[in-house]
Amino acid sequence: MATRHVSETPATAMLRARGVDFTEHAYDYVEHGGTAESARQLGLDEHAVVKTLVMQDEAGKPLIVLMHGDCKVSTKNLARQVARKTITPCEPAVAQRHTGFQVGGTSPFGVRKPMPVFVEQTVLELPRLYINGGRRGYLVGIAPQVLIDLLQATAVNCALLE
């Protein structure tokens, strides 16, 4: 896998500042291509490409869900596990306001305002995962433990196969 350096983002700045070992993986961003496209271009298993989803609860409070690229989130199961009435995806403009990242380039690292992070339990079992590095067309490869150590992510079980 050839890697080319991409200029610093708030996400990579945070990772570097905290001494996290990560690899950089740039690809040609395709509108609505999602994790299937990035996995295809980079020769990765889509299950190891983790998407960063910005959602909100019934009170409009934002939260981040980290999910396998080839799965969907059961918002009903997630709401039950995190003691919320409902959870829904944020509109793109709202997600961008919460995170400071453009949709398609959202990273859980270096977000504009702190918010709770929930991670699908099986993501933590991957030997290595690939997650957005804060820009469209750019993933970083990290150890799953980083999600716990840096984001204090809470493990949940809310995956639905696509």
N, C-alpha and C positions, 0 to 999 in steps of 0.2 A: 504494500500500500504506500504509494508515494504521498508524502505530506508536504504541503507548502505553507510557509508561515503566513498567517493572516494578522493584520494589525491588531493591536490590543483592544479588547472590549472591556466593559465593566466586569464581565464574568471572568475573563482570563486574568484581569488585574487582581481580582479577589483570590483566585486560585494561586497565582504566583505569590501574593502577599502572605498567604497561609502556608506556603511551602508544599503545595500539592503537586505531585508528579502527574502530568497529563501529556497526552499526545494530541497533535492537531491534524484534522482531516477536512480539507477543503474539497468542495464539489460544486458543480454547476447547479445553482438553485433553479428549480422548475416550479412555477406557480401551481399550487394545489397538488404537487408531487408527493409531499409528505415523507414519512419515514421509508416508504417503499422505494421512492426514487433515490434518496440518499443512500440507503442500504445497497441498492442495485449499483449505483455509480462507484461506491467505495468497496464493493465486494464483501459486505457484511451481512450477517444474519439479521433480518429485520427485528427479530425478537430481542436482540441485544442493543438496538437503537431505541433509546428512551425518549418519548415525547413529553414536553413540559406543557401542561394544560392549566390555564388560569380559569378558575371557576369562582362562584360566589354562593353564599348560603342565603336563606330566606330574608336575612336582614341586610343583604347586599355586601356582607363582609367577604373580602377576597381570600382565596386559598389556592395553593398550587398542588396539582396531582401529577405525579411522575408515573408513566405507564409504558409498558412494552409497546413498540411501534405497531405490532400486529394485533393489538387488542384494543377494545373500547372500555370505557369506564361505566360501570353500573352505578349511576348517580344515586339510585335508591339504596343499594347496598352501602355505598360510601356514606350517605347521610346517616343511615342507621348506626354505622360503626363510629362515627365522629360526633354523635349526639346533636345532629342538626335536623330540622324539619325537612328541608329540601336543599338540594345542591344543583345548580345549573351552570352551563358554560357562560363565561362572560362574553359580551359583544367584543369584537376585535378592538374598537377604539377604547373601550373600558379596560380591557386587558393591557393595552399599551400604556394607558395612564398609570395603572397599578405597578407595572414592571419597568417601564422605561425602554422596553424592547419592542421592535417591530414584530408583528405577528409573522410567524415563519422563521423568526430568529430569536425566539424567547428562550432564555436560559434561566434555571432556578438560582444561579449564582449571580450576585451583583445586582439584584433587583432594586428598584427605586425605593420601595417601602417594604419593611419586613412583613411577612405573612406566613401562616402555618403551611408546612409542606407535608404532604402525604405521599408515600411511595408504595406501589404494589409490592407485596411481600416477596414475590418470586424475582423481582428485579434485584433484590439484595443477594440472591443466590447466583447471579451471573459471575463468571470469572472476571469479566471486564465489561463495562457498558460504554455506550457512545451517546452523548447528549449535546444539545445545542450549546455552542460556545458564545452565544450573544450576537450572532449575525446570521443572516440567511446564507445558506451554502457553507456552513462551518460547524463541524462537530468536534468535541473533545472526547478523548478516551480516558476514562478514569476507573479506579477501583470503586465498587459499590459502597464500601465503608465511608467514602468521602461524603455521601449523601447524609449519613448519620452524623459524622463528625462535624461537618461544616454547616449543615442546614437543620440539624436536629429533626430530621424527617421521621415521621411516625409511620410504621408499617401498617398497611391495610390490605384487605382481600376483597377487591372489587373489579377484577378483570373479567371481561367478556371477550371471547374470541371474535375477531372481525369476520 
